[in-house]
Amino acid sequence: MFRSGRFVADHIEPTTDAQRQPNGIDLTLDAVFQQVDSGRIGRDDKTVGGREELRPKMEGEDDKDGVYHLSRGGYIVRYGETVSIPEGHIGFIYPRSSLMRNCCMLNTAVWDAGYEGKGEGLLEVHHEIELEVGARIAQIVLAEAGHEGIYDGSYQGENL
């Protein structure tokens, strides 16, 4: 069973009332990266390729006014909120429909019970788009799930 937006809000920081949806919480854009080096995924290890943080175009001197002008391609986006997946739950992140309506797609992985951090997703841009820092780009939902143990992988505490 999926939990209510109110329940999800208790496990995401910071949030505003505008981010709370009936069944989840909207996540905002914090930063955009482009991968510049090859990665490797082996049977027993992994290497994430090097990244370069893109700079948003500034309207003034305030970073919160920044707008990313993204052309076609793949980008890594970092969310602005810290997510804490509670025991007995699993997290799923979906793109906001505004992204899809603008020819963009957001891909993510399963978020296991016990994970805590500022996660990332793969943004596929199929037509040029402008994204403002702080814009709501995704929605996280939590579902009850049985599990053995909690997440203790290499991404625990990422971007904190």
N, C-alpha and C positions, 0 to 999 in steps of 0.2 A: 504494500500500500504506500502510495506517495503521501508525504507529509504536507501540511499547510504552509503557506508562505510565512505565516507568523512563526511557526516552528523553525523553518529554515533560517529566518532572520536572527534567531538566537545563536546561530553558529557561524555567522558572517559578520565581519567588522571592517570598516564602519558601514552602516547602511542608513538610508533615509526612507521616509514613508513612500516617496515616489518609486523607490526600487522594489518595494514589496508588491508581489503579485499574488493571486489566489493560491498558486501552487509552488511558488519559488521566489527567488530574489534575483533581480537583474544585477549583473556584474558589469563594471565600467572599464573603459580602456585606460590603462596606465602608461604603457610604452609599447613601441613597435620595434621589432628587430628583423634583420635580414641575415640569413645564414651565409657565411662567406667561406667556410671550409667544410670538407667532407666529414661526415660522421661514420661510425661503424657500430653495427649491432651483431655481436657474436653469440655463441651458445652460452658463454659464461660471463660475458662482460659487455659493456657498451661505452661508446665515446660520442658525446654530443659535439657536432661540428661547431667551430667558432662562429660567433655572431657579432654583428655590428649594430649598435643601437641607432636607429634613425632619429633625426631631429625634426620635430614638428615646425611648420612655418609659424612664426610668432606674429600675432596681430599687434602686440605691444611688448612690454617688458615682462609681463606676468605669464609664467609658464602655463597657467591654467587656461590661457587663451589660445594655446597651441593647436594647430590643425595639421594632421598628416595628409599629404597628397599622395595617394598610393596608385601606382600603375598596375597593370596586370602582373600577376606573379604570386608567389607564396611568401607569407610573412609569419613570424611568431609574434603573438600579442600577449602581453602580460596584463592580468586583471589588477584592478586597484584595491581589491578587498582581500583580507586574510580569511581563508576558508578553514574551518575545523569540522571534519566529518565525524560525527559522534558514533560511539560504539553502537552496534545494532543497525547501522545504516550504510547506504552506499550513495554516492553522488553522481549525478549525470549533468552535463552542461550542454545546452542547446543554443543555437544562434537565435538572436531575436529576428523576427520575420522581416524587419526593415533591412537587415543585411541581405537576406535572400532576394528581396524585392529589388535590390540594387546589384544583383549578379555577384554576390559574395557568399562564401560558405565558411563556417567555422567548424573545425574538426577537433575533437578532444578525446581523451581516454577515460576509462572508469576511474572514479576517485574512491579509493578504499576507506573503510572505517579506520579511524585513527590518523588519517592524513591531516597535516596542518601546513599551510603555506599560502603564498600568493602564486597561484598557478598560471599556466600558460596554455594557449591554444594555437592551432594552425589556421591562419586566415588565408583563404584562397580568394584572390581578387580576379574576377573575370571581366570586369569593366572598371575603368578608373573611378575612384571614390575618394571623398574627403571624409576623414574621421577626426572628430575633435577629442582631445584629451578629456576624460571624464564622461564621454558618451556611453550610454548603455548599449552594449553589444551582444550580451549573452544572458542566459537565465540558468541558474543552478537549481536543481530539484533534488530532494532527498527521498529515498525509498527505504523502508524497513528491509533488512536483509540479515540472514543468518551468516555467521562467519566464524572462522577459527583463527584467533589471534587478531592483531591490528597491524596496520601498515607501519613498517619500519624500514622502508627502502631509501635509496640514495636521494630521493627528492623530498624527503621529510624536512620541513622547515625552509623550503626553497623561497628565495627572494624576500626573506624576513630580515 
